[in-house]
Amino acid sequence: MSGRDHRSKLGTICIVSPGNLASNPRLLKEADALHEAGYAVTAVVCDYTAALRPFDDAIAAAVPWQVVRVTPRRGERAIGLLSRALARLAGGRVPVTVAAHAYGGPVGVLASAIGPAADLYIGHYIAGLAAAGRAARRHGAMLGFDAEDLHSGEGGPLQLGMARIIEGSFLPSCRHVTASAPLIGAALRGSYGVTATTVLNVFPLSMAPAAPVAAGGRGTLKAYWFSQTIGLDRGLQPFIAAMARTRTRVTLDIRGSNRWGHGKDLVELARSLGIADRINVLPVASPQEMVTLAAHYDLGLSLEAEVSVNRGLCLTNKIFTYLLAGVPVLLSDTPAQRAIAAELGAAARVVSLTDPDGIAAILDRLADSSVEKSRASTEAWRLGRERYNWDFEKSFLLKSVARAFETRQGPG
């Protein structure tokens, strides 16, 4: 880990995450902002996914803060299996160390990769929280956590129980907590009594295109969806069913890793509905390109299905990628997305995933009216420039970290 230097007068921060660099744009923004503010920053991350390694290499070579990349150990899986067996035998009542391994993730290798003491350790995800929490206790340092999701609100019963043990052990002692959505912060407050600062999953203005990209012509609508991995629980099937019911020509580009073959399943669904020619599966791309790639569409999709408590509370980075690109967004009617739709006005449409006819009607109205389509795009462009961007949002992160450092002389 980096020592103190001319950039570290404010203190040292270690961010810990179990994912690849390229799979966590939120960590990249956080580290950049803290470095720019004057903190010495190190990120300890994993080198899990071979497909992301070239992107990780490029990011690590370009960032001004230190990166430590670790490879999960062979024995990590065996430790996890044993810990899960112990947790089941104990009826879920296990120490936090066992819970961390039972939950899953490279807790051990992350913890061992954390070097000399930092002033503040910030965990991402449950494995990152467990490893950062262990380091903070060992060094008598401050602990922080970034809740991109409500981890105690997703997964099977065992995983839920282990997440609650880990969150309950570490979150009450955190001096700095951020959440990617207001409802996630409210859930953490209700469960653990912590106050989380909302820091939305927005992106820097530097990623935006220089000017709006003209929307498609009347009678057509180009829709877009992206994620790290293409899945079948992301609301795409109802949208494809709606496409088959439109009077106008609606197309859909889907971008993401097709490692599980779900992209093929979605194309097969479209073929069974007679619209296979309107679906296109695109390869994964660098996080740095996501905004500019989205700018060429008329509509971005954020169709979260409430398959878990977390899905109902989260606000994904898709929404803010589309807005920064000047693209209006189609939102499924989860509690979190209904709430933000009220702030987005003409730039958002809310739909029910159980109502393909209703979705089709909205798509036809947008495709039929060049005025309505243009108004929605103009509002998305304005919101991306004025409110939903990292240049604006990062101040909330920096204020939360500054408050933590103001209290660092108190008990750890």
C-alpha positions in Angstrom: 0.0 0.0 0.0 1.2 3.5 -0.8 2.8 5.5 2.0 2.1 9.2 2.8 3.3 11.6 0.1 2.6 15.1 -1.1 -0.9 13.9 -2.2 -1.8 12.4 1.2 -1.9 15.3 3.6 -5.6 14.5 4.3 -4.9 10.8 5.1 -4.7 7.4 3.5 -7.6 5.3 2.3 -7.7 1.7 1.2 -10.7 0.6 -0.9 -11.4 -3.2 -0.9 -13.5 -5.0 -3.5 -13.8 -8.6 -4.6 -14.5 -7.8 -8.2 -12.3 -6.9 -11.2 -11.4 -3.2 -11.7 -13.4 -3.1 -15.0 -16.5 -4.6 -13.4 -16.8 -1.8 -10.7 -17.0 1.6 -12.3 -18.3 2.9 -8.9 -14.9 2.1 -7.3 -13.0 3.8 -10.1 -15.0 7.0 -9.6 -14.7 6.8 -5.9 -10.9 6.3 -6.0 -10.4 9.1 -8.6 -12.5 11.6 -6.5 -10.6 10.8 -3.3 -7.3 11.0 -5.0 -8.1 14.4 -6.6 -9.3 15.6 -3.2 -5.8 14.9 -1.7 -6.1 11.5 -0.1 -3.5 8.8 -0.8 -5.6 6.0 -2.2 -5.0 2.3 -2.8 -7.5 -0.1 -4.3 -7.2 -3.8 -3.4 -9.2 -5.8 -6.0 -9.5 -9.3 -7.5 -8.4 -10.6 -10.9 -11.3 -13.0 -11.4 -12.4 -12.8 -15.0 -10.0 -13.4 -17.9 -12.2 -11.5 -20.4 -11.9 -8.3 -18.3 -8.1 -8.6 -17.8 -7.2 -6.4 -20.8 -9.6 -3.7 -19.5 -8.1 -4.0 -16.0 -4.6 -3.7 -17.4 -5.5 -0.5 -19.2 -7.2 1.0 -16.2 -4.4 0.1 -13.7 -1.8 1.6 -16.1 -3.8 4.9 -16.4 -5.1 5.7 -12.9 -3.0 8.0 -10.6 -3.7 5.9 -7.5 -2.2 2.6 -6.5 -3.8 -0.7 -7.5 -3.2 -4.1 -5.9 -4.7 -7.0 -7.9 -5.0 -10.4 -6.3 -6.0 -13.8 -7.7 -8.3 -16.0 -5.5 -6.5 -18.9 -4.0 -7.3 -22.5 -4.9 -8.2 -23.3 -1.3 -10.7 -20.4 -1.1 -13.5 -22.6 -2.5 -12.8 -25.4 -0.1 -12.9 -23.0 2.8 -16.2 -21.7 1.6 -17.7 -25.1 1.3 -16.6 -26.1 4.8 -17.9 -22.8 6.2 -21.3 -23.2 4.6 -21.5 -26.7 6.1 -20.7 -25.4 9.5 -23.2 -22.6 9.1 -26.0 -25.1 8.2 -25.1 -27.4 11.2 -25.2 -24.4 13.5 -28.5 -23.2 12.2 -26.9 -20.0 10.8 -25.5 -18.9 14.2 -21.7 -18.7 13.5 -18.9 -16.2 14.1 -18.4 -13.4 11.6 -15.2 -15.0 10.2 -17.1 -18.2 9.4 -20.0 -16.2 8.0 -17.7 -14.3 5.7 -16.3 -17.5 4.1 -19.8 -19.1 4.0 -21.2 -16.1 2.2 -18.6 -16.6 -0.5 -16.0 -14.4 -2.1 -12.2 -14.2 -1.7 -12.2 -12.7 1.8 -9.0 -14.4 2.9 -6.9 -13.4 -0.1 -8.3 -9.8 0.0 -7.5 -9.5 3.7 -4.0 -10.9 3.2 -3.3 -8.4 0.4 -4.0 -5.4 2.5 -0.7 -3.9 3.4 0.4 -1.3 6.0 -2.3 0.5 8.0 -4.5 3.1 6.3 -6.6 5.7 8.1 -9.8 4.5 6.5 -10.7 1.2 4.9 -13.8 1.2 2.6 -15.4 -2.1 1.7 -17.4 -2.8 -1.4 -19.7 -5.8 -1.4 -19.9 -8.3 1.4 -16.5 -9.8 0.9 -14.9 -6.4 0.7 -16.7 -5.3 3.9 -15.5 -8.4 5.8 -11.9 -8.0 4.6 -11.9 -4.2 5.2 -13.5 -4.7 8.6 -10.9 -7.2 9.6 -8.1 -4.8 8.6 -9.7 -1.8 10.4 -10.0 -3.7 13.6 -6.4 -5.0 13.3 -5.0 -1.6 12.8 -7.4 0.4 15.0 -8.4 2.4 11.9 -11.7 3.7 10.6 -14.1 1.6 8.6 -16.4 2.6 5.8 -18.7 0.8 3.4 -20.3 1.5 0.1 -23.6 -0.3 -0.4 -24.1 -0.5 -4.1 -26.8 -3.1 -3.3 -28.7 -4.3 -0.3 -26.8 -7.5 0.1 -29.0 -8.7 3.0 -31.9 -8.4 0.6 -30.7 -10.8 -2.1 -29.7 -14.5 -2.4 -30.9 -17.7 -0.8 -31.7 -18.2 2.9 -28.1 -19.1 3.9 -26.6 -16.3 2.0 -29.1 -13.8 3.5 -28.3 -15.0 7.0 -24.5 -14.7 6.5 -24.9 -11.2 5.0 -26.9 -10.1 8.0 -24.2 -11.4 10.4 -21.4 -9.6 8.5 -23.4 -6.4 8.1 -24.5 -6.5 11.7 -20.9 -7.0 12.9 -19.3 -4.2 11.0 -21.8 -1.6 9.9 -22.6 -0.2 13.4 -18.9 0.8 13.7 -18.6 2.4 10.3 -17.7 6.1 10.3 -18.5 6.4 6.6 -21.4 4.7 4.7 -22.7 5.4 1.2 -25.6 3.8 -0.6 -26.4 3.9 -4.3 -30.1 4.6 -3.8 -32.1 6.3 -1.1 -34.2 3.2 -0.3 -31.1 1.1 0.2 -29.8 3.7 2.7 -33.2 3.6 4.5 -33.1 -0.2 4.7 -29.6 0.0 6.3 -30.8 2.6 8.8 -33.8 0.5 9.8 -31.7 -2.7 10.3 -28.5 -1.3 11.8 -29.1 2.3 12.8 -26.5 3.7 10.4 -26.9 6.8 8.4 -25.9 6.3 4.8 -25.2 9.1 2.4 -26.8 8.6 -1.0 -24.3 8.6 -3.8 -26.0 7.7 -7.1 -24.4 5.5 -9.8 -23.7 8.4 -12.1 -20.8 9.1 -14.4 -18.4 12.0 -15.2 -19.4 14.6 -17.7 -16.1 13.8 -19.6 -17.7 10.5 -20.7 -20.6 12.2 -22.4 -20.8 12.9 -26.1 -20.0 16.4 -27.2 -23.5 16.9 -28.5 -26.8 15.1 -28.6 -27.1 12.3 -31.2 -30.2 12.8 -33.4 -33.0 10.4 -32.6 -34.3 8.0 -35.2 -37.0 8.9 -37.7 -40.7 8.7 -37.1 -42.2 5.3 -37.0 -39.1 3.6 -35.6 -37.6 3.2 -32.2 -34.1 1.9 -31.3 -34.0 0.5 -27.8 -30.8 -0.5 -25.8 -30.0 -2.5 -22.8 -26.6 -3.4 -21.3 -25.1 -5.2 -18.4 -21.9 -7.0 -17.4 -23.7 -10.3 -18.0 -26.9 -11.0 -20.0 -29.5 -12.6 -17.8 -33.1 -13.9 -18.0 -34.3 -12.1 -14.8 -33.8 -8.5 -16.1 -37.2 -7.8 -17.6 -36.1 -8.3 -21.2 -38.6 -11.1 -22.0 -41.7 -8.8 -21.3 -40.1 -6.1 -23.4 -39.5 -8.5 -26.4 -43.1 -9.7 -26.0 -44.2 -6.0 -26.2 -42.0 -5.5 -29.3 -44.0 -8.2 -31.1 -47.3 -6.2 -30.4 -46.2 -2.8 -31.6 -47.5 -1.2 -34.8 -44.2 0.6 -35.3 -40.8 -0.9 -35.9 -39.0 -1.3 -32.5 -35.5 -2.8 -32.4 -33.4 -3.9 -29.4 -29.7 -4.1 -29.0 -28.5 -6.1 -26.0 -24.9 -5.7 -24.8 -23.1 -7.9 -22.3 -21.2 -11.1 -21.7 -23.2 -14.1 -23.0 -21.3 -16.6 -20.9 -24.4 -18.4 -19.8 -26.0 -18.4 -23.3 -28.9 -16.2 -22.3 -28.5 -13.9 -25.2 -29.2 -16.9 -27.5 -32.3 -17.7 -25.4 -33.6 -14.1 -25.9 -33.0 -14.3 -29.6 -34.9 -17.6 -29.7 -37.8 -15.9 -27.9 -37.8 -13.1 -30.5 -37.7 -15.7 -33.3 -40.7 -17.5 -31.9 -42.6 -14.2 -31.9 -41.5 -13.4 -35.5 -39.2 -10.5 -34.7 -35.7 -12.2 -34.6 -34.5 -9.6 -37.2 -35.1 -6.8 -34.6 -32.8 -8.3 -31.8 -29.1 -7.9 -31.8 -26.7 -9.2 -29.2 -23.5 -7.2 -28.8 -20.2 -8.0 -27.0 -19.1 -6.6 -23.7 -17.3 -3.3 -23.9 -15.1 -1.1 -21.7 -16.9 0.9 -19.0 -15.3 4.0 -20.4 -17.3 3.6 -23.6 -20.7 2.9 -22.1 -22.1 6.4 -22.3 -21.0 7.1 -25.9 -22.3 3.7 -27.0 -25.7 4.4 -25.5 -26.0 7.8 -27.2 -27.0 6.2 -30.5 -30.4 5.0 -29.3 -33.8 6.4 -28.8 -34.6 4.6 -25.5 -32.6 2.9 -22.8 -34.1 0.1 -20.7 -33.9 -0.3 -16.9 -36.4 -3.1 -16.4 -35.6 -4.5 -13.0 -37.8 -7.4 -12.0 -38.5 -7.6 -8.2 -36.9 -11.1 -7.9 -35.4 -10.0 -4.6 -35.8 -7.2 -2.0 -32.7 -5.5 -3.4 -34.0 -5.3 -6.9 -37.0 -3.3 -5.7 -34.7 -0.8 -3.8 -31.8 -0.3 -6.2 -31.1 2.3 -8.9 -28.7 0.8 -11.4 -26.1 2.7 -13.3 -28.0 2.0 -16.5 -30.4 4.8 -15.7 -27.7 7.4 -15.3 -25.7 6.1 -18.3 -28.7 6.7 -20.5 -29.3 10.2 -19.1 -25.7 11.3 -19.6 -25.9 10.1 -23.1 -29.1 12.1 -23.7 -31.3 9.1 -24.0 -34.7 8.8 -22.2 -35.2 5.7 -20.0 -37.9 3.1 -19.8 -38.3 2.0 -16.1 -40.1 -0.9 -14.6 -42.3 0.0 -11.7 -40.2 -1.0 -8.8 -40.4 1.3 -5.6 -37.0 2.9 -6.3 -37.6 3.5 -10.0 -41.1 4.9 -9.5 -39.6 7.4 -7.0 -36.9 8.6 -9.3 -39.2 8.7 -12.3 -41.0 11.6 -10.6 -37.8 13.6 -10.8 -37.0 12.7 -14.4 -40.2 14.0 -15.9 -40.4 13.7 -19.7 -37.1 11.8 -19.7 -38.7 8.7 -18.1 -41.5 6.3 -18.8 -42.7 3.8 -16.1 -44.1 0.4 -17.2 -45.4 -2.8 -15.6 -43.5 -5.9 -16.7 -46.8 -7.8 -16.5 -48.4 -5.6 -19.1 -46.8 -6.1 -22.5 -49.8 -4.4 -24.2 -49.2 -1.3 -22.1 -45.5 -1.4 -22.9 -46.3 -1.7 -26.6 -48.6 1.3 -26.4 -45.8 3.5 -24.9 -43.3 2.4 -27.5 -45.8 3.2 -30.3 -46.5 6.7 -28.9 -42.8 7.5 -28.8 -42.1 6.0 -32.2 -45.1 7.8 -33.8 -44.3 11.3 -32.4 -41.0 13.0 -33.4 -42.0 15.8 -31.1 -42.5 13.5 -28.0 -39.3 11.6 -28.8 -37.3 14.8 -29.2 -38.8 16.3 -26.0 -37.8 13.2 -24.0 -34.3 13.2 -25.4 -33.8 16.9 -24.7 -34.9 16.5 -21.1 -32.6 13.5 -20.6 -29.7 15.6 -22.0 -30.5 18.4 -19.7 -30.8 16.2 -16.6 -27.5 14.5 -17.4 -25.7 17.8 -17.7 -27.2 19.6 -14.7 -27.9 17.0 -12.1 -27.2 13.3 -12.8 -23.4 13.3 -13.3 -20.4 12.5 -11.2 -19.0 16.1 -11.3 -22.1 17.0 -9.2 -22.6 13.8 -7.2 -19.1 13.2 -6.0 -19.4 16.1 -3.5 -21.7 13.9 -1.4 -19.0 11.2 -1.2 -16.3 13.7 -0.3 -18.4 15.3 2.4 -19.0 11.9 4.0 -15.4 11.0 4.0 -14.4 14.4 5.4 -16.8 13.9 8.2 -15.2 10.6 9.0 -11.7 12.1 9.2 -13.0 14.9 11.4 -13.9 12.2 14.0 -10.8 10.0 13.6 -9.3 11.0 17.0 -12.3 9.3 18.7 -12.8 5.6 19.3 -12.2 3.5 16.1 
